[in-house]
Amino acid sequence: MKLSEEERDVIVVYRLQKAKTTLHEAKGNIELAYWHTVANRLYYACYYAASALLIKNGHIAQTHSGVIALLGQHFISKDIISKELGKFYAKIFELRQTGDYSDWTVIEFADVLPLVESAEKFIYTIEELISQPLT
């Protein structure tokens, strides 16, 4: 799909706002102790931010795994995004996958609470990259 520059800008702004809103949802679910939901919302907050960055730079992924692959190829392997944040994104993806699709996985407080700060850092880093001119 080919997007005009204007369409791309609108989608990037929308997805970045959606990332922040979804992060807020994750934090609200911490108070309710809905740990599966927290993991899900943390992942999606990061997914929306990552997809915004990819779209901003002209990359369109068709799947969640595609977002991970393109992020790795264009940003993590080039040290634009740290390998630490890349590992975090892969970890939160796996946690969301097992939480959503595995009947035997139990997600608890200790599994997700340490991930909130990393999600905030991930989204902040991407927001900073988006605000920079295309390279």
Buried (B, 14 or more C-beta within 10 A) or exposed (E): EEBEEEEBEEBBEEBBEBBBEBBEBBBEBBEEEBBBBBBBBBBBBBBBBBBBBBBBBEBBBEEBEBBBEBBBEBBBEEEBBBEEBBEBBBEBBEBBBBBEEEEEBEBEEEBBEEBBEBBBBBBEBBBEBBEEEEE
